[in-house]
Amino acid sequence: MLFFPFPEMASQNPSISEWFHGRNIFVTGGTGFMGKVLIYKLLVSCEDLGNVFMLVRKKKNVDPQTRLQLIIQQEPFKAIKEKYPERLKKLILVPGDTTTKDLGLSTVDTERLLKEVSVVFHMAANVKFDLSLKEAVMINTLGTMNVLNLAKQMTHLISFVHISTSYCHCTEVVLEERNYQCSIQPEVVIDTVTNLTDDVLNAMTPKILHGQPNTYAFSKALSEDLVQRCGLPAAIARPSIVAASWKEPAVGWIENMNGPTGLMIGAGKGVIRTILCNYEYQLNVIPCDMAINSIIALAWKVGLEKPEKPIYMNVTNGTENPISWGFAVDVGKKYATTYPFTGILWYPGGSLTTMKFYHWLRVVLFHFLPAYMLDTIIVLTGNKPFLVKVQHRVNAGIELVQYYTTKEWIFRNERMKKLQLELNPSDKEEFCMDMTIISWDEFMCRYIRGTRQYCLKDDPSTLPRARKVLKYLYYADWFVKITLIILFGWFIYSCISPYKELTATAFDVNEI
């Protein structure tokens, strides 16, 4: 008897590209960092995709149409415009705002979305940690409620994916891929922030947060609760710290200064010299393209399985390829001096510490003291001082993130690993989410170079001059260090000398 090899069960399912064939997508938050990568990937890798309806709000007096045109002229859409210009025609502007009832949509747009959309990616959110409770809840929680209300009316909806965060239940040490009960109903919180004054809300905020570190985490936890009860074929993706891309839309692509990117820029420019952080703790970071690949695959899985309750998936790095904060800082220093930024204020340096007193001593000595000294020189030369103001902003930012740099969590990500195994061979390559292939040393190199090019807009031609400036600052840094050591030694000697003279005099008296 002859036996013929049979394909794997996964191959019986349509590929991701085949599943998205002809489907119309609705995306909120498409103008944000991850939203752009999502739309880019859908347009590039799902060539037979239907239309992508992109919700865009008016911002800083710039109308949605103008905003969209500006975005298309920039990366990553610029690359699509050059290579696949016809695919950008699938990008359909939908003016609206998630914080407004019915998303502020026109009647025509509403009718079209309800009839044509079958997949929704809800990514719109404000990720700032220092938002007031009212701002965070109105944008992140009420916004989710409004999007869900629209999705429930969509005739052909087959997959709804809500983008949350793996840090929305920080009181747990081990974060599993399941629903966590909120301490308070989201509807109650929305009603509270709507009807109470800002002063009363500010006073009540610590109690309402119920142990959550900030309003962002709290509002995202509330949003998850809404999705859990929505009754739609849905999934909740919980990315950890999303950083620069591994490969797509370009190697090292990054466009914002959130999270570790801001810390890296501050340290690379010589502004940040100390961070309260445990050197050994794991830094759970994931490249943006792998996070988006996981999210697209998750939408595919929901469409195939049609779950009655949402599927939860931690889009995180597992234990197979860990990276520590200490490793990231050490390798970051190496590449920050190999590919220095322009406009650096001092030679990159500093270190991590777990001792609060030592950290704040370093803040005073190496952040504020130099800032005040240099601002004084700037004033004397007839210019406007700015370094003290910069340091206040930098240290405020450090305080916001040090909750995350001084704690460690265990993220279960079995679903992400299992989902990867369910993909056919071509999808495993096209929608790669295998974190084990990453060399963290190489990733940090790409991250630094990408930050320099895409985030700071430092042209590659500026690199030779930046290296010269860095070399001068290296010698200046050593000169200052040696001078301070000499001055400190002189100070100690000056303090000790009087006692030596008194002791010598005492001996002379005794001899007499």
C-alpha positions in Angstrom: 0.0 0.0 0.0 1.3 3.4 -0.9 1.0 6.3 1.6 1.0 9.9 0.4 1.9 12.8 2.7 -1.0 14.9 3.6 -0.7 18.7 4.2 -1.0 20.0 7.7 -4.4 20.9 9.1 -3.4 24.6 9.0 -3.1 24.5 5.2 -6.8 23.6 5.0 -7.7 27.1 6.1 -7.4 30.0 3.7 -4.2 32.0 3.9 -4.4 35.3 5.6 -4.3 37.1 2.3 -7.0 34.8 0.9 -9.2 35.4 3.9 -8.9 39.2 3.5 -9.7 38.9 -0.2 -12.4 41.5 -1.0 -13.1 42.3 2.6 -13.6 45.9 3.6 -11.8 47.1 6.8 -12.6 49.8 9.2 -9.7 51.2 11.2 -9.7 53.7 14.0 -6.4 55.2 15.1 -4.9 54.8 11.6 -3.0 58.0 11.9 -1.0 56.7 14.9 2.2 54.8 15.0 0.8 51.3 15.1 -2.2 52.3 12.9 0.1 53.3 10.1 2.0 50.0 10.2 -1.3 48.1 10.3 -2.7 49.8 7.2 0.7 49.6 5.4 0.9 45.8 6.0 -2.7 45.2 4.9 -2.2 47.1 1.7 1.2 45.5 0.9 0.6 41.9 1.9 -3.2 41.5 1.1 -3.2 42.7 -2.5 -6.9 41.7 -3.1 -8.1 43.5 0.0 -11.3 45.5 -0.3 -11.4 49.1 0.9 -9.8 50.4 4.1 -12.0 52.9 5.7 -9.9 55.1 7.9 -11.4 57.2 10.6 -9.6 60.6 10.8 -10.6 63.5 13.1 -9.9 67.2 12.9 -6.7 68.0 14.8 -5.2 71.4 15.6 -7.4 73.1 13.1 -6.3 70.7 10.3 -9.2 69.1 8.6 -9.3 65.3 8.1 -8.8 65.4 4.3 -5.7 67.6 4.7 -4.3 65.3 7.5 -4.8 62.2 5.3 -3.0 63.8 2.3 -0.1 64.8 4.5 0.1 61.3 5.9 0.1 59.7 2.4 3.1 61.9 1.5 5.1 60.5 4.4 6.5 57.1 5.4 5.3 54.4 5.4 2.7 55.3 2.8 5.2 57.1 0.7 6.8 53.7 -0.1 3.4 52.4 -1.2 2.8 55.4 -3.3 6.0 54.8 -5.2 5.6 51.0 -5.5 1.9 50.3 -5.5 0.2 53.7 -6.2 -3.1 52.0 -7.2 -3.5 50.4 -3.8 -3.7 53.8 -2.1 -7.1 54.2 -3.9 -8.4 51.6 -1.4 -7.8 54.0 1.4 -11.1 55.7 2.1 -11.3 58.7 4.4 -14.1 58.7 7.0 -14.2 62.0 8.9 -15.2 61.4 12.5 -14.1 61.2 16.1 -14.4 58.2 18.5 -15.2 60.5 21.5 -18.4 61.8 19.7 -21.7 60.0 19.7 -22.1 57.8 16.6 -18.4 58.8 15.9 -19.7 62.0 14.5 -20.2 60.3 11.1 -22.3 61.6 8.3 -25.4 59.7 7.4 -23.8 58.6 4.1 -20.6 57.3 5.8 -22.6 55.5 8.5 -24.8 53.7 6.0 -21.8 52.7 3.9 -19.8 51.3 6.9 -22.8 49.3 8.2 -23.3 47.7 4.8 -19.8 47.1 3.6 -17.4 46.5 6.6 -16.7 43.0 7.8 -13.5 43.6 9.8 -12.8 46.3 12.4 -9.5 47.2 14.0 -10.0 49.5 16.9 -6.6 51.1 17.6 -7.6 54.7 18.5 -6.3 55.7 22.0 -4.2 58.2 23.8 -1.2 56.5 25.3 0.0 59.3 27.6 0.4 58.3 31.2 -0.3 61.7 32.7 -3.8 62.4 31.3 -6.5 63.4 33.7 -9.0 60.7 34.5 -11.6 62.5 32.5 -9.4 62.8 29.4 -8.3 59.1 29.5 -11.8 57.7 30.1 -13.4 59.9 27.4 -10.8 59.0 24.8 -10.0 55.4 25.6 -13.1 54.0 27.3 -16.0 56.1 25.9 -14.3 55.9 22.5 -14.3 52.1 22.6 -18.0 52.1 23.6 -18.9 54.3 20.6 -17.0 52.1 18.2 -18.6 49.0 19.6 -22.1 50.5 19.2 -21.3 51.1 15.6 -19.8 47.6 15.1 -22.9 46.0 16.6 -25.0 47.4 13.7 -22.6 46.2 10.9 -24.5 43.6 8.8 -21.5 41.6 7.7 -19.1 42.0 10.7 -17.1 38.8 11.1 -14.1 40.0 13.1 -13.6 42.8 15.7 -10.1 43.3 17.1 -9.5 45.7 20.0 -5.9 46.8 20.7 -5.3 47.0 24.4 -2.1 46.8 26.4 -0.4 44.0 28.3 0.0 46.5 31.2 -3.6 47.2 31.8 -3.8 45.0 34.9 -0.5 45.9 36.6 -1.6 44.7 40.0 -1.2 41.1 38.8 2.3 39.6 38.8 1.5 36.9 36.3 -0.6 38.2 33.4 -2.6 35.5 31.6 -4.5 35.6 28.4 -7.9 35.9 29.9 -10.5 38.4 31.2 -9.8 40.2 34.4 -12.7 41.7 36.3 -12.6 45.4 36.8 -13.2 46.9 40.2 -15.9 49.2 38.8 -18.2 49.2 35.8 -17.0 51.3 32.9 -20.5 52.8 32.5 -20.3 54.0 36.0 -16.9 55.6 35.5 -18.0 57.3 32.2 -21.1 58.7 34.1 -18.8 59.9 36.9 -16.3 61.7 34.8 -19.1 63.3 32.8 -21.0 64.7 35.7 -18.4 65.7 38.3 -16.2 68.7 38.2 -12.4 68.5 37.5 -11.5 69.4 41.1 -13.6 66.7 42.6 -12.4 64.1 40.0 -8.8 65.0 40.7 -9.3 64.4 44.4 -11.1 61.1 43.8 -8.7 59.8 41.1 -6.3 57.7 43.4 -9.3 55.9 44.9 -11.0 55.3 41.6 -7.8 53.9 40.0 -7.8 51.2 42.7 -4.1 50.4 42.5 -3.6 51.1 38.8 -0.4 53.1 38.2 -2.0 55.7 35.9 -5.2 56.7 34.1 -4.0 55.1 30.8 -3.8 51.6 32.3 -7.1 52.1 34.1 -9.0 53.3 31.0 -7.7 50.5 28.9 -8.8 47.9 31.5 -12.3 49.5 31.4 -12.3 49.2 27.6 -11.5 45.5 27.8 -14.5 45.1 30.0 -16.7 46.7 27.4 -15.4 44.4 24.7 -15.8 41.3 26.9 -19.5 42.0 27.1 -20.1 43.2 23.5 -21.4 39.9 22.1 -19.4 40.3 18.8 -16.9 37.9 17.3 -14.0 39.7 18.9 -10.5 39.5 20.1 -8.4 41.6 22.5 -4.7 42.0 21.6 -2.5 43.1 24.4 0.9 44.3 23.1 3.7 45.0 25.5 6.2 47.8 24.8 6.1 48.4 21.1 9.4 49.6 19.6 10.9 50.1 16.2 10.4 47.7 13.4 12.5 44.6 12.8 12.0 44.8 9.0 8.8 46.5 7.9 7.8 49.1 6.7 11.5 49.8 6.8 14.3 48.5 9.0 14.2 50.3 12.3 11.2 52.4 11.5 9.9 54.5 14.4 8.1 57.8 14.4 7.3 58.7 18.1 9.2 59.3 21.3 7.0 57.2 23.6 8.3 54.8 26.1 11.9 53.5 25.7 12.4 55.6 22.6 12.2 58.8 24.6 14.6 57.5 27.2 17.0 56.4 24.4 16.9 59.8 22.8 17.4 61.6 26.1 20.4 59.3 27.0 21.8 59.6 23.5 21.8 63.3 23.6 23.5 63.3 27.0 20.5 64.7 28.9 19.6 61.6 30.9 22.4 60.4 33.1 20.5 58.2 35.6 17.4 56.0 35.6 15.8 54.2 38.6 15.7 50.7 37.2 16.7 47.2 38.0 19.5 46.1 35.7 18.5 42.4 35.8 14.7 42.9 35.2 13.3 41.8 31.8 12.4 44.4 29.3 9.3 43.1 27.4 9.6 44.8 24.1 8.3 43.7 20.7 9.1 45.3 17.3 6.0 47.1 15.8 5.9 44.9 12.6 5.8 41.7 14.6 3.1 43.1 16.8 1.0 44.2 13.8 1.6 40.8 12.1 0.2 39.1 15.2 -2.8 41.4 15.3 -3.7 40.8 11.6 -3.4 37.0 12.2 -5.6 37.4 15.3 -8.3 39.0 13.1 -8.0 36.1 10.7 -8.4 33.6 13.6 -11.5 35.3 14.9 -13.0 35.3 11.4 -12.4 31.6 11.1 -13.6 30.6 14.6 -16.4 33.1 15.3 -15.9 32.9 19.1 -18.9 33.7 21.3 -16.5 35.4 23.8 -13.5 37.5 23.0 -10.1 35.8 22.4 -7.4 37.3 24.6 -3.8 37.3 23.3 -0.7 38.8 24.9 1.4 40.2 22.0 4.6 40.0 24.0 8.1 38.5 24.0 8.3 35.1 25.7 11.0 33.5 27.8 12.7 31.9 24.8 14.5 35.1 23.8 14.6 37.5 26.8 16.3 40.9 27.0 17.1 42.8 30.2 17.0 46.5 30.8 20.7 46.3 31.6 21.6 44.7 28.3 19.4 47.2 26.4 21.2 50.2 28.1 24.7 48.8 27.6 24.1 47.9 23.9 22.2 51.2 23.4 25.3 53.1 24.6 27.5 51.3 22.2 25.4 52.2 19.2 24.5 55.7 20.4 28.2 56.5 20.2 28.7 54.6 16.9 25.7 56.4 15.3 25.4 59.6 17.4 22.4 61.9 17.1 22.8 65.5 16.0 22.4 68.3 18.6 23.7 66.3 21.5 24.3 68.4 24.6 26.9 66.2 26.3 28.7 62.9 25.9 26.2 60.0 26.5 26.8 58.3 29.8 25.1 57.5 33.0 23.8 54.2 34.5 20.9 52.4 36.1 20.4 52.1 39.9 17.8 50.6 42.2 18.7 53.0 45.1 16.3 55.9 45.2 18.6 58.2 47.2 21.5 57.6 44.9 19.3 58.1 41.9 18.0 61.5 43.1 21.5 62.5 44.1 22.6 61.9 40.6 19.6 63.8 39.3 20.7 66.8 41.3 24.4 66.5 40.4 24.2 65.5 36.7 20.8 66.8 35.6 19.9 70.0 37.3 23.3 71.3 38.5 24.8 71.3 34.9 21.6 72.7 33.5 21.6 75.7 35.9 25.3 76.3 35.3 24.9 76.2 31.5 21.7 78.3 31.6 23.6 80.9 33.6 26.3 81.0 30.9 23.6 81.2 28.2 21.9 84.2 30.0 25.3 86.0 30.3 25.8 85.6 26.6 22.5 87.3 26.0 20.5 84.2 24.9 17.3 82.7 26.3 17.9 79.8 28.8 16.3 76.5 28.1 18.2 73.6 29.7 16.5 73.8 33.2 13.1 73.7 31.5 14.3 70.7 29.4 15.5 68.9 32.5 12.2 69.4 34.3 10.4 67.9 31.4 12.9 65.0 31.2 12.6 64.2 34.8 8.8 64.4 34.8 8.9 61.8 32.0 11.3 59.6 33.9 9.0 59.6 36.9 6.1 58.5 34.8 7.9 55.4 33.4 9.9 54.4 36.5 6.8 52.4 37.8 7.5 50.1 34.8 11.3 50.1 35.1 11.3 49.0 38.8 8.8 46.1 38.5 8.8 42.9 36.6 5.8 40.9 35.2 5.4 37.5 33.7 3.3 37.6 30.5 1.8 34.3 29.3 1.8 34.3 25.5 0.8 30.7 24.6 -1.9 31.9 22.2 0.5 34.0 20.2 2.8 30.9 19.9 -0.1 28.6 19.0 -1.4 31.1 16.4 2.0 31.2 14.7 1.9 27.4 14.4 -1.5 27.5 12.8 -0.3 29.7 9.9 0.8 28.0 6.7 4.5 28.3 5.7 4.0 31.3 3.4 2.1 33.2 6.1 4.7 32.4 8.7 7.2 34.3 6.6 4.9 37.1 5.3 3.3 37.7 8.8 6.3 36.8 10.9 5.7 36.9 14.7 8.5 34.6 15.8 10.5 36.6 18.4 13.2 33.9 18.6 14.7 35.0 15.3 15.7 38.4 16.7 19.2 39.2 17.7 18.8 41.9 20.3 22.2 43.3 19.6 21.2 43.8 16.0 17.8 45.0 17.0 19.3 47.8 19.2 21.5 48.8 16.3 18.5 49.0 14.0 16.5 50.8 16.7 19.2 53.5 17.2 19.7 54.1 13.5 16.0 54.1 12.8 15.4 56.6 15.6 18.1 58.8 14.2 16.6 58.7 10.6 12.9 58.4 11.0 12.1 60.0 14.4 14.7 62.7 14.8 15.0 63.3 11.0 18.8 63.3 11.2 20.0 63.0 7.6 22.7 60.3 7.1 25.0 63.0 5.7 25.1 64.5 9.2 26.8 61.4 10.7 30.5 62.4 10.1 30.0 65.8 11.8 28.0 64.2 14.7 30.9 61.9 15.3 33.4 64.8 15.4 31.2 66.6 17.9 30.9 63.4 20.0 34.7 63.1 20.0 35.1 66.7 21.3 32.5 66.0 24.0 34.3 62.8 25.0 37.4 64.8 25.8 35.4 67.5 27.4 33.6 64.9 29.6 36.9 63.5 30.8 38.2 67.0 31.4 35.3 67.9 33.6 35.5 64.6 35.4 39.2 65.0 36.2 38.6 68.7 37.2 35.8 67.6 39.6 38.0 64.9 41.1 40.8 67.4 41.7 38.4 69.9 43.2 36.9 67.3 45.4 40.4 66.2 46.5 41.3 69.8 47.2 38.1 70.3 49.2 38.8 67.2 51.3 42.4 68.3 51.8 41.3 71.8 52.8 38.9 70.3 55.4 41.6 68.0 56.8 44.5 70.5 56.9 43.2 72.7 59.9 42.9 69.5 62.0 46.5 68.5 61.1 47.8 71.9 62.1 45.8 71.7 65.4 47.1 68.2 66.1 50.7 69.3 65.4 50.3 72.4 67.7 48.9 70.1 70.4 52.0 67.9 70.2 54.3 70.9 70.4 52.5 72.2 73.5 52.8 68.8 75.2 56.5 68.7 74.4 57.0 72.1 76.0 
